[in-house]
Amino acid sequence: MTSPDVEFTVRSYFSLMDRGHLSFLGHLTAPDYQLHFADGPEPFDLEGAINLIAGFQAAFPDLSHDIRQIGETDGAVEVLITARGTQRGPFQGVPPSGRAIETPTRHRFHFVDGKIAEHWIAVDMADIMRQISAGPATPEANKALALRLYEEVINQEDKAVIDAIFASDVILHDPLTGMHRGVEAFKGLLGMFDAAFPHHRAAVEAVLAEGDYVAVLHTHYGAHNGPFMGMAPTGKAVEIGGIELFRIGNGRIVEFWRKDDDVSLLMQLGALPTTQAA
């Protein structure tokens, strides 16, 4: 639980950045403030931090930070943010592209006497460069993006990849839960299946892409070892086929349809009667 004063300071810090009031950051930071950026070898003092931020804002004049989560861990404040902006100036040798970026960032703050003494920023610079350097999306690129859901998020259980492949305001269509918007809704949907079928896996049989759309024919394998839709764990192994449809935009999944065979799933769990031969 983060104290109201600390949360107010963190929100004020990013608000000043987004409005370009960088000179006021000194009111929120300790005299020996240090900024550690993206695993760089040397920290920045306040002046260096302001110059770094100003460089980003010169390249992305509309740069904004959408705070998604604030929490305290081991005496430090952890903040999850989605950074957005449009490249209107040169950046890392890339001329102005006019392309919009959206990338998840992690921030960690250490406070001393109510002031920010240290700030760590973890940002995927390669992801930013990919977004501003990418040419028109190709079917192969869109296929590769959709397959990361199965290969990395599900089979490798790397949940951090979700923020890298889904747009923060992704639209979800699901036969069980209905239509929802936002990446947190997708995390909740996947979490429901993770809890009911721990360490489930997916095998992809076919992938088709046309325009902004990708369709994936696949099969899920798992065991019902957790509660699911009011059903107690049965321990039964399940095998569920399905087709899922993705709409891709700006290098992110912006819309997602889940069309797994939920009737077969419920039949395998004993919640619905199996079809009897005539």
N, C-alpha and C positions, 0 to 999 in steps of 0.2 A: 504494500500500500504506500503510495507516494504522498507526502505531506502537501497540503494546498499551497504553501509558500514555495516549495521546490517546483511543483508543477507549474505554478504561475510564472516562475523565473524561466523555466524551460520554454514555455509557450511564448513568453515575451522575447526570448532570445531569437527564436525562429521568426517571429512576427517582425522584429526589427530587420532581420536579414531580408525577408521577402519585400519589405517596403523600402529597402535601400538605405536605411538609417544606420549604417555600419559604425559611425562614430559614437553611437550611443551604447554599443556593446560593452564599452568600458564600465558602464554603470552596473553591469550584471556580473562582471568577472573580477577575480582576485588580482592583486598587483603582479603576482608571478604566474599568471594564467599561461597555460600551454595547450596547443592544439596538435594532436597527432592525426595525420591524414593518410588513410589508405596504405598503411604499412610503410610510410616514408621513413627514411633513416633518422631524420632530425625533426624535433617538434618545432612549431611556430610559436612565437610570442604573439601578443595581441596585434601588433602592427603587421606582422607577417600573416596572421590569420585574416585580418581585414583585406590585405592585398590578395590573398588566395581567393576569398569569397568574391571580391570585386572582379577578379579575372573570370570566374564562372559567370557572373552577372553580365559582363561585357559580351560573352559568347551567347548567353541565354538570358536576355533582358527580362523575360517574364518568369524566371525561375521561381518556383514555389515549393513549399514543403508541407505535405499533408500528413499531420501527425496521426498515426493509427493506433499507437499503444505507448503508454508510459508506465514504467514500473521500477521498483527498487530491488536490487539483487546484491547481496554482500556489501551493503553500504554505498553502492553506486547506483546511478539512475540510468536505466536502459530505455531507449526511445527507438521505436520502429517508425520509419517515415517513408512515404512515397514522394520522390522528387520528380517534378515535371518542368518542362520548359521547351522553348523553340529556339533552335540554333540560328541566331541572326548575326553572329560575329564569328571570326576564326577561332578554332579550338583544337589544340594539339596538332597543328598542321593541317587541319581539315578546314577548307574555306566555308563560308556561310552556306548552309544547305537548305534552310527553311524547314527542316524536318523536326517534328516534335519528338521529345524523349520522355520516357517514363521509366524510372528505375528505383528499386527498393534500396534504402540505405539504413544502416544501423548506427546509432549514436550512443555513446556512453559518457556520462558526466560524473565528475567527482567534485563535491561541494566542500568548501571550508568557510565556516562562519557565514553561511547563507549565500556565498558567492561561488561562481563556477571557477574552480581552480584548474581542472584538466578536462579536456574534451577529446574523445577519440571518434573518428569517423571511418566507418567501413563502407566503401562504395565500390561497385564493380565497374571500374573504368573501361574494361574491355566491352562491357555491355553498352555503355554510352557510346563508345567508338563504333560499335557495330550498328547502333541505331542511326547515327548521323552519317555513316559511311556507306550504308547499304544501298544498293540499287533497288529497282522495282522487285517486289516479292515474286519468287518463282514457285511453281508447284512443289519442287523438290525441297525448297527451304521451308515451305509451309508444312509439308509432310514431316520433316525433321523436327519442327517445333512441336507438332501434335504428339509425335512418338515419345518425346521426353516425359510426357505424363505417365506412360506405361513403363518405360525403361528406367527412369530415374526416380520419379515420385512414388510409383507403386512398387516396382520390383526391387529397387535399391533403398526404398523408404527414406528418400532424401526430401523432406517436406520443404526445405528452403527453396527448392527449385520452383515451387508453386508461384512465388512472388516474381520469379524471373520469366515465367512463360504466360501467366494470366494477366490481363489488364485489371487494374484495381476495381473498375466498375463493370467487370464482366457480367453478362446476362446469362443466367442458368435456367435451363428447362429440364425438369425432372418429373417423371410420372408419380413418384411417391411424395415428394415435398412441394411440387408446384414450381412456379417461376419466381426467381429471386435475383437480386442484383448485388454484385460485390464479391471480391475474392474471399472475404471471410465466410460468405455463405458457401462457397465451394469447399473451403477447409472444413466447415461444419458437416457438409454432406459426406466428404471423404472420411471424416472422423467417425461418423456413424457406422460406416462399413468397417473401418479399422477396428473399432471397439467390438463389433459383432464377429468379425472374421479376422482375427489378428494375423499379421504376416501373410495376408492373401497375395496372390500373384496373378499376373495377366500375361497371356500369350497372344500376340498379334498375328492374324492370319492374312489380312489384306489391307492395303491402304490406297485410297483413291483421292486425287486432288483435282479441283477445277476452279479457276478463279480464286476467290478468297476462301473457298470451302475445302475441308478435308474430312473424309469419312474413314473410319477405322473399324474393321471387322475383327473381333477379338473374343477371347474366352477368359473368364475369371475362375481361379481355383482357390479354394479356401476350406476352412473348417469352422463350424458354428460354435465358437467357444466363448461368446459373450452375448449379452441381451440384444435382441433385435426386434423392434416394433412390438414391444410388450411380450415377446417370447423369451423364455428362459433358454440358456445355452443347451443345445442337444448333443454337441460333439460330432454332429454329422458332417461328412465331407460333402462339398457342393461343387458343381461345375456349371457355370452360367455363361451362355453365349450372349453376344450383344453387338450392336452397332452404335457408335457415338459419332456425332457430327460437330465439327469445329468451324467457326468463322474467324479468320485471322485478319488483323489490322495493325499496321505499324509494328510488326514483329511481336505481337502479343495475341493471345486467344481472347477475343472480345465477346464471343457468344459460344455457348456449349449446350448440346442436347444429349442427354443420357437415354439410350434406348436399349438397356439391358433387359433380358427376359426375366422380369420380376415374378411372373406367374410360375415359371419353372422353378425359380428359387423357393417360392413359398410352398410349392408342391414337394420339393426335396426336403424341406424342413418339417413337412407334415402339417402345415397350416392350411393347405388346400388339398382336397382329394385328388389323387392321381387319376388320369384318364383311363377308363376301363375299355378293353377291347370289346367290340360288339360280339 
